């Protein structure tokens, strides 16, 4: 099973609040899944180290709020 599929399965189960501290590849896979982008997009997403990516579940679907936000900016928006 591909990483994108495994992360998608986790997102399907995590339709509430969740925080994941993980590798950039997992974040890229989640972004691809949330945006329903083609798998080739995985390699075109740059996730900075020690950054925050904010995804929200609105009851029907995941949305992408912020990608690779510096932690100083992210703390203000949470």
Backbone torsions as a table, in degrees:
resi	resn	phi	psi	omega
1	UNK	NA	136.1	-178.7
2	UNK	-71.1	156.0	177.6
3	UNK	-57.4	-41.9	-179.7
4	UNK	-60.3	-40.9	178.5
5	UNK	-67.2	-41.7	179.7
6	UNK	-64.2	-43.8	178.4
7	UNK	-65.8	-38.5	176.9
8	UNK	-61.2	-39.9	176.9
9	UNK	-63.1	-40.6	177.5
10	UNK	-63.8	-43.4	178.2
11	UNK	-61.8	-38.8	179.2
12	UNK	-61.6	-33.6	179.4
13	UNK	-84.1	-22.2	-173.5
14	UNK	-101.4	53.1	-177.1
15	UNK	-88.6	41.2	175.5
16	UNK	-143.8	-159.6	178.9
17	UNK	-75.1	136.1	176.7
18	UNK	-154.0	146.7	174.4
19	UNK	-125.8	132.6	178.6
20	UNK	-126.5	124.8	172.3
21	UNK	-102.5	112.1	-168.9
22	UNK	-152.0	-175.8	-178.7
23	UNK	-78.6	153.8	177.7
24	UNK	-55.7	-32.8	-179.5
25	UNK	-63.0	-37.4	178.8
26	UNK	-68.2	-39.3	177.8
27	UNK	-65.4	-44.2	177.8
28	UNK	-59.8	-42.6	179.0
29	UNK	-62.5	-40.6	178.7
30	UNK	-65.2	-40.5	178.7
31	UNK	-63.5	-45.5	178.5
32	UNK	-58.0	-44.9	-178.7
33	UNK	-66.2	-45.9	-178.2
34	UNK	-63.0	-39.3	-179.2
35	UNK	-85.0	-4.4	-176.1
36	UNK	54.3	39.3	-179.3
37	UNK	-84.3	160.0	177.0
38	UNK	-67.4	151.2	-178.5
39	UNK	-55.4	-28.2	179.8
40	UNK	-63.0	-21.7	179.8
41	UNK	-68.0	-20.7	-179.2
42	UNK	-49.5	-45.5	-175.6
43	UNK	-79.4	-5.1	-179.0
44	UNK	-102.1	4.8	179.8
45	UNK	-103.9	125.6	-180.0
46	UNK	-105.3	119.5	178.1
47	UNK	-111.8	116.2	-178.3
48	UNK	-71.5	146.1	175.5
49	UNK	-62.2	148.9	177.9
50	UNK	53.7	43.7	177.9
51	UNK	-121.9	170.9	-179.2
52	UNK	-118.3	135.9	172.0
53	UNK	-117.8	122.5	-173.7
54	UNK	-105.8	118.1	175.8
55	UNK	-121.9	140.8	-178.1
56	UNK	-125.4	143.9	175.4
57	UNK	-103.7	122.4	-175.0
58	UNK	-97.9	15.1	-178.4
59	UNK	98.9	-19.9	178.9
60	UNK	-125.5	-37.9	-174.8
61	UNK	-152.2	159.2	173.9
62	UNK	-82.8	143.7	173.8
63	UNK	-125.8	154.6	-179.7
64	UNK	-102.8	118.6	-177.0
65	UNK	-97.8	-42.7	-174.8
66	UNK	-151.1	134.0	-179.9
67	UNK	-115.7	125.8	174.9
68	UNK	53.1	43.9	178.1
69	UNK	-73.3	138.5	173.6
70	UNK	-60.8	145.9	-176.7
71	UNK	-60.1	-32.1	179.4
72	UNK	-64.5	-37.7	177.6
73	UNK	-75.5	-39.5	-177.3
74	UNK	-63.6	-37.6	-178.9
75	UNK	-62.5	-32.0	178.4
76	UNK	-73.0	-37.9	-174.0
77	UNK	-83.8	-14.4	179.8
78	UNK	-76.0	NA	NA
